[in-house]
Amino acid sequence: MAKKDIYHVGIIGAGMISGAYLDNMTSMFGIISVDAIANRNVAKAQKVAEKYGIRACSIDELLADDSIDIVVNLTTPNVHEEMVTRILNAGKHAYTEKCFALNTEGAARMCRLADEKGLYLGCAPDSFMCGWAQTAKRVIESGRLGTITSFAIAGNRDNDRLLSAMDYANKPGGGIILDYSVYYLTMLVHLLGPVKRISCNIKAPYPTHVNTYELSPHYGETFDSPNESQFYSHMELENGISGTFAINSDSAFFDQTYFAIYGSKGILYLGNPDWYNGDVYLYENTADFSKAFTPERIHIDNPFGYNTNSRGVGVADMAYAIRDGREMRASKERCYHVLDVQESMVKSHEQNSAFVEVESTCTASRPLASPEEIDDWTPERSLI
């Protein structure tokens, strides 16, 4: 396949998340050009298209357009497999919002089809490509933590507010395992490697909620909330490192994340994997007994880019990967492995929290280049 200077992108789905993708993909990357947006309701696509100066069309028209190289799927999770299958069968590379699919069976079908067609397939989140995550990876690889002994991750959400404002969170694929743990698991795999086995306890203690979102037409009404809202897990990675991971979305406030990696020489504290902005702090063991209880908190400088909401960087990376014939960073293999871990969490819960082996694996994603490593550095050039 001939290399291109620009890869042409079409989008399917004109919902809330499309704005973040379009803001970035129309302004941040020279390797891609967003040409069109499609939606089942074409009038909705037209409204978005007018804002960004692109073309609105039907889904069939977009998939039949020979000028489109990559299609970004921003539909709801319950139709991801259907849409990705249509995109690949149309001969176009596919990048989909999370979740990858509702189960590994569907994801495996998508992966096989992409291989058969010789096409790229990738999936959000791409937040592991942000500056703080790339910085944290460098610290880990530098040996500054010594021997890594464990990790501890805890996240939270406020479902009283979230479920009222975002109805998709009450549908299949909208629970905290598929919809939210994906950010944390993707970051964990990026930083420390694939998961070998997992034990998990899952809870759904509040089957209904009262709508508290004043702008909702259903404000004050009681609605069903069938998805899981809490889980507590223990996992072991392929490299032997063990740790804990829990999310409670029956909490006050949003995203008060705790993410720590413990080593024999230091402890690394990280940001929220759902956010591109964040900081990396190191508590370094100086062997000074006077600091054993109050260690010095060292802020690690971040030389990389993508430090604000950069959804779409994974699409640009896909374009460079296509051009250069390499694996994309948000690869289908990594996406499948994370989904396999999530499915293994459910299997463990169904087996009274017994450990479940994760059958899949993946390789480490290619690091982004720092300003010290390439001339004329820019955030986009760091993807090459």
C-alpha positions as CSV (number, residue, x, y, z in Angstrom):
1,M,0.0,0.0,0.0
2,A,1.4,3.4,-1.0
3,K,2.3,5.8,1.7
4,K,0.2,9.0,2.1
5,D,1.0,12.4,3.4
6,I,-2.6,12.7,4.8
7,Y,-5.1,10.1,5.7
8,H,-8.8,11.0,5.3
9,V,-11.1,10.3,8.2
10,G,-14.8,9.9,8.5
11,I,-16.7,9.7,11.8
12,I,-19.8,7.7,12.6
13,G,-21.7,9.1,15.6
14,A,-22.6,12.7,16.3
15,G,-23.2,12.4,20.1
16,M,-21.6,14.1,23.0
17,I,-18.1,12.6,22.7
18,S,-17.8,13.7,19.0
19,G,-17.0,17.2,20.0
20,A,-13.8,16.3,21.8
21,Y,-12.6,14.1,18.9
22,L,-13.4,16.8,16.3
23,D,-11.9,19.6,18.3
24,N,-8.6,17.7,18.4
25,M,-8.6,15.9,15.1
26,T,-9.3,19.0,13.1
27,S,-6.6,21.1,14.7
28,M,-3.8,19.0,16.2
29,F,-2.6,16.6,13.5
30,G,-1.2,17.1,10.1
31,I,-1.3,13.4,9.2
32,I,-5.1,13.3,9.2
33,S,-8.0,15.2,7.7
34,V,-11.5,14.9,9.0
35,D,-13.7,15.1,5.9
36,A,-17.2,13.8,6.9
37,I,-19.5,12.8,9.8
38,A,-22.4,10.4,9.6
39,N,-25.2,9.6,12.0
40,R,-28.4,7.5,11.8
41,N,-30.1,10.9,12.2
42,V,-28.5,12.8,9.4
43,A,-29.9,16.1,10.7
44,K,-27.9,15.6,13.9
45,A,-24.8,15.0,11.8
46,Q,-25.5,18.1,9.8
47,K,-25.5,20.3,12.9
48,V,-22.1,19.0,14.0
49,A,-20.7,19.2,10.4
50,E,-21.7,22.9,10.1
51,K,-19.7,23.7,13.3
52,Y,-16.5,22.1,12.0
53,G,-16.8,22.8,8.3
54,I,-17.0,19.2,7.2
55,R,-19.6,17.1,5.2
56,A,-22.6,15.4,6.8
57,C,-23.9,12.2,5.2
58,S,-25.6,8.9,6.0
59,I,-23.7,5.9,7.3
60,D,-24.1,4.1,4.0
61,E,-22.7,7.1,2.1
62,L,-19.7,7.4,4.3
63,L,-18.8,3.7,4.0
64,A,-19.2,3.9,0.2
65,D,-16.9,6.9,-0.1
66,D,-13.6,5.7,-1.6
67,S,-11.7,8.8,-0.4
68,I,-12.1,7.9,3.3
69,D,-9.2,5.8,4.7
70,I,-10.1,5.6,8.4
71,V,-13.5,5.6,10.1
72,V,-13.8,6.5,13.7
73,N,-16.8,4.8,15.4
74,L,-18.4,6.9,18.2
75,T,-21.7,5.1,18.5
76,T,-23.0,3.5,21.7
77,P,-21.4,0.4,23.0
78,N,-24.2,-2.0,22.1
79,V,-23.6,-1.4,18.3
80,H,-19.8,-1.2,18.3
81,E,-19.3,-4.7,16.9
82,E,-21.9,-4.1,14.2
83,M,-20.4,-0.8,13.2
84,V,-16.8,-1.9,13.2
85,T,-17.7,-5.0,11.2
86,R,-19.4,-2.7,8.6
87,I,-16.4,-0.4,8.5
88,L,-13.9,-3.3,7.9
89,N,-16.1,-4.9,5.3
90,A,-16.2,-1.5,3.5
91,G,-12.4,-1.8,3.2
92,K,-11.6,0.9,5.7
93,H,-9.4,1.0,8.8
94,A,-11.5,1.2,12.0
95,Y,-10.9,3.0,15.3
96,T,-13.7,2.7,17.9
97,E,-14.6,4.4,21.1
98,K,-14.5,2.1,24.1
99,C,-15.7,-0.5,24.8
100,F,-14.0,-2.7,22.2
101,A,-17.1,-5.0,22.1
102,L,-19.6,-6.3,24.7
103,N,-17.6,-9.6,25.0
104,T,-14.5,-11.3,23.8
105,E,-16.4,-13.4,21.4
106,G,-17.5,-10.4,19.5
107,A,-14.0,-8.8,19.8
108,A,-12.4,-11.9,18.4
109,R,-14.6,-11.8,15.4
110,M,-13.6,-8.1,14.8
111,C,-9.9,-8.9,15.2
112,R,-10.1,-11.9,12.8
113,L,-11.9,-9.8,10.2
114,A,-9.3,-7.0,10.4
115,D,-6.5,-9.5,9.9
116,E,-8.4,-11.1,6.9
117,K,-8.9,-7.7,5.3
118,G,-5.3,-6.5,6.1
119,L,-6.7,-3.5,7.9
120,Y,-5.9,-1.7,11.1
121,L,-8.3,-1.9,14.1
122,G,-7.8,0.1,17.3
123,C,-9.8,1.3,20.2
124,A,-9.9,4.0,22.9
125,P,-8.8,4.9,25.4
126,D,-5.7,6.6,24.1
127,S,-5.0,8.5,27.4
128,F,-2.0,6.2,28.0
129,M,-0.3,8.3,25.4
130,C,-0.6,11.5,27.4
131,G,2.5,13.2,28.8
132,W,2.3,12.0,32.5
133,A,1.7,8.4,31.5
134,Q,4.7,8.5,29.2
135,T,6.8,10.1,31.9
136,A,5.7,7.5,34.5
137,K,6.8,4.7,32.1
138,R,10.2,6.3,31.7
139,V,10.6,6.5,35.5
140,I,9.7,2.8,35.9
141,E,12.0,1.7,33.1
142,S,14.9,3.8,34.6
143,G,15.0,1.5,37.6
144,R,14.5,4.5,40.0
145,L,11.8,2.5,41.8
146,G,14.1,-0.5,42.3
147,T,12.3,-3.8,42.2
148,I,8.6,-3.2,41.8
149,T,6.7,-5.1,44.5
150,S,3.0,-4.2,44.1
151,F,0.5,-1.6,43.0
152,A,-2.7,-0.2,44.5
153,I,-5.5,1.5,42.4
154,A,-8.8,2.9,43.6
155,G,-11.3,5.0,41.6
156,N,-14.7,6.4,42.3
157,R,-17.7,8.0,40.6
158,D,-21.0,9.6,41.7
159,N,-23.7,7.5,40.1
160,D,-26.5,9.7,41.6
161,R,-25.4,12.4,39.1
162,L,-23.8,10.4,36.4
163,L,-26.6,8.0,35.7
164,S,-29.1,10.9,35.6
165,A,-27.2,12.8,33.0
166,M,-25.9,10.0,30.8
167,D,-28.5,7.4,30.0
168,Y,-26.0,5.2,28.1
169,A,-24.5,4.3,31.5
170,N,-27.7,2.4,32.3
171,K,-27.5,0.3,29.1
172,P,-25.4,-2.8,28.2
173,G,-21.7,-1.8,28.2
174,G,-22.3,1.2,30.4
175,G,-21.4,-0.3,33.8
176,I,-18.1,0.5,35.5
177,I,-16.4,-2.6,34.3
178,L,-16.7,-2.0,30.5
179,D,-17.2,1.8,30.6
180,Y,-14.8,2.9,33.3
181,S,-12.3,0.3,34.4
182,V,-11.0,0.3,30.8
183,Y,-9.0,3.5,31.5
184,Y,-7.3,2.1,34.6
185,L,-6.6,-1.3,33.1
186,T,-5.2,0.2,29.9
187,M,-2.9,2.4,32.0
188,L,-1.8,-0.5,34.2
189,V,-1.0,-2.7,31.1
190,H,0.9,0.2,29.6
191,L,3.0,0.8,32.7
192,L,3.5,-2.7,34.1
193,G,2.4,-5.2,31.5
194,P,-0.3,-7.8,30.8
195,V,-2.5,-9.4,33.5
196,K,-2.1,-13.2,34.2
197,R,-4.9,-13.9,36.6
198,I,-7.6,-12.0,38.6
199,S,-10.0,-12.4,41.5
200,C,-13.0,-10.1,41.7
201,N,-16.1,-9.3,43.7
202,I,-18.8,-7.2,41.9
203,K,-21.7,-5.4,43.4
204,A,-24.9,-3.7,42.1
205,P,-26.6,-2.6,45.4
206,Y,-28.8,0.1,43.9
207,P,-31.1,-1.2,41.1
208,T,-33.0,2.1,40.8
209,H,-32.1,5.7,41.0
210,V,-34.0,9.0,41.1
211,N,-33.0,11.4,38.3
212,T,-31.3,14.4,39.8
213,Y,-30.2,16.1,36.6
214,E,-32.3,19.3,36.3
215,L,-31.9,19.5,32.5
216,S,-33.2,16.0,31.9
217,P,-36.8,15.6,30.7
218,H,-37.0,12.8,33.3
219,Y,-35.9,14.9,36.2
220,G,-37.3,13.6,39.5
221,E,-38.4,10.3,38.0
222,T,-37.2,6.9,39.2
223,F,-35.4,4.8,36.6
224,D,-33.8,1.4,36.5
225,S,-30.0,1.2,36.9
226,P,-29.1,-2.5,36.4
227,N,-25.4,-2.2,35.8
228,E,-22.7,-3.0,38.3
229,S,-21.5,0.0,40.3
230,Q,-18.7,-1.5,42.5
231,F,-16.0,-4.0,42.2
232,Y,-13.0,-5.1,44.3
233,S,-10.2,-7.1,42.7
234,H,-6.8,-8.6,43.2
235,M,-4.7,-9.4,40.2
236,E,-1.3,-10.8,39.3
237,L,0.6,-9.7,36.2
238,E,2.6,-11.9,33.9
239,N,5.8,-10.5,35.4
240,G,4.7,-11.7,38.8
241,I,3.8,-8.3,40.3
242,S,0.5,-8.3,42.3
243,G,-1.8,-5.6,43.3
244,T,-5.3,-4.4,44.0
245,F,-7.8,-2.5,41.9
246,A,-11.2,-1.3,43.0
247,I,-13.9,1.2,41.8
248,N,-16.9,2.5,43.8
249,S,-19.3,4.5,41.7
250,D,-21.8,4.8,44.6
251,S,-19.6,7.6,46.0
252,A,-19.7,11.3,46.6
253,F,-17.7,13.3,44.1
254,F,-16.1,12.2,40.8
255,D,-12.6,10.8,40.1
256,Q,-10.8,11.0,43.4
257,T,-8.2,8.5,42.1
258,Y,-5.5,6.8,44.0
259,F,-2.9,5.1,41.8
260,A,0.4,4.0,43.4
261,I,3.2,1.7,42.3
262,Y,5.4,0.4,45.1
263,G,9.1,-0.4,44.7
264,S,12.1,-1.3,46.8
265,K,13.6,2.1,46.2
266,G,10.6,4.4,45.9
267,I,6.9,4.8,45.5
268,L,5.3,6.4,42.4
269,Y,2.0,8.3,42.6
270,L,0.1,8.8,39.4
271,G,-2.9,10.7,38.1
272,N,-6.4,9.6,36.9
273,P,-6.0,7.4,33.9
274,D,-9.2,8.9,32.4
275,W,-7.5,12.3,32.3
276,Y,-4.8,13.5,30.0
277,N,-3.7,16.2,32.5
278,G,-2.0,14.9,35.6
279,D,1.2,14.8,37.6
280,V,3.8,12.1,38.5
281,Y,5.2,12.2,42.1
282,L,8.0,10.1,43.5
283,Y,8.7,9.2,47.1
284,E,12.3,8.1,46.9
285,N,13.9,6.0,49.6
286,T,17.0,7.9,50.7
287,A,17.8,5.5,53.6
288,D,17.5,8.5,55.9
289,F,15.6,7.2,58.9
290,S,14.4,10.7,59.8
291,K,12.3,10.7,56.6
292,A,10.9,7.2,57.0
293,F,7.5,8.6,57.9
294,T,7.6,11.9,56.0
295,P,9.4,11.3,52.7
296,E,10.2,14.0,50.3
297,R,7.6,14.4,47.6
298,I,9.4,14.8,44.2
299,H,7.5,16.1,41.3
300,I,8.8,14.5,38.1
301,D,9.0,16.8,35.1
302,N,6.9,15.9,32.1
303,P,8.7,16.6,28.8
304,F,5.9,15.2,26.6
305,G,2.8,16.6,25.0
306,Y,-0.9,15.7,25.1
307,N,-1.5,17.1,28.5
308,T,-5.0,18.3,28.0
309,N,-8.0,16.3,26.6
310,S,-6.4,14.8,23.5
311,R,-9.0,12.2,22.4
312,G,-8.1,11.4,18.9
313,V,-4.3,11.1,19.3
314,G,-4.8,7.3,18.9
315,V,-6.3,8.0,15.4
316,A,-3.3,10.1,14.4
317,D,-1.0,7.3,15.7
318,M,-3.0,4.8,13.6
319,A,-2.4,6.9,10.5
320,Y,1.4,7.0,11.1
321,A,1.3,3.3,11.8
322,I,-0.5,2.6,8.5
323,R,2.0,4.9,6.7
324,D,5.1,3.3,8.3
325,G,3.8,-0.3,8.4
326,R,4.2,-0.7,12.2
327,E,1.8,-1.7,15.0
328,M,-0.4,1.1,16.3
329,R,-0.1,1.9,20.0
330,A,-3.8,1.5,20.7
331,S,-3.7,-1.9,19.0
332,K,-6.5,-4.4,18.7
333,E,-4.3,-6.9,20.6
334,R,-4.0,-4.6,23.6
335,C,-7.7,-3.7,23.4
336,Y,-8.7,-7.4,23.3
337,H,-6.5,-8.2,26.3
338,V,-8.1,-5.5,28.4
339,L,-11.5,-6.7,27.5
340,D,-10.4,-10.2,28.3
341,V,-9.4,-9.0,31.8
342,Q,-12.7,-7.4,32.2
343,E,-14.6,-10.5,31.2
344,S,-12.3,-12.5,33.6
345,M,-13.4,-10.2,36.4
346,V,-17.0,-11.2,35.8
347,K,-16.1,-14.9,35.5
348,S,-14.3,-14.7,38.9
349,H,-17.3,-13.1,40.5
350,E,-19.5,-15.8,39.2
351,Q,-17.1,-18.4,40.7
352,N,-17.3,-16.9,44.2
353,S,-14.3,-14.7,43.6
354,A,-11.9,-17.5,42.7
355,F,-8.9,-16.6,40.7
356,V,-9.5,-16.8,36.9
357,E,-6.6,-17.1,34.4
358,V,-6.6,-14.5,31.6
359,E,-6.0,-16.3,28.4
360,S,-4.8,-13.5,26.2
361,T,-1.7,-11.3,26.3
362,C,-0.2,-8.3,24.5
363,T,3.1,-6.6,23.9
364,A,4.2,-3.2,25.3
365,S,3.1,-0.2,23.3
366,R,5.8,1.8,21.5
367,P,6.9,4.7,23.7
368,L,6.5,8.3,22.4
369,A,9.7,10.2,21.7
370,S,10.8,12.9,24.0
371,P,12.3,16.3,23.0
372,E,15.7,14.9,23.8
373,E,15.4,12.1,21.3
374,I,14.4,13.8,18.1
375,D,15.2,17.1,16.4
376,D,12.4,19.7,15.8
377,W,10.3,18.0,18.4
378,T,6.5,18.6,18.4
379,P,3.8,16.5,20.1
380,E,2.8,15.1,16.7
381,R,6.4,14.2,15.8
382,S,6.7,12.2,19.0
383,L,4.2,9.7,17.5
384,I,6.5,8.8,14.6
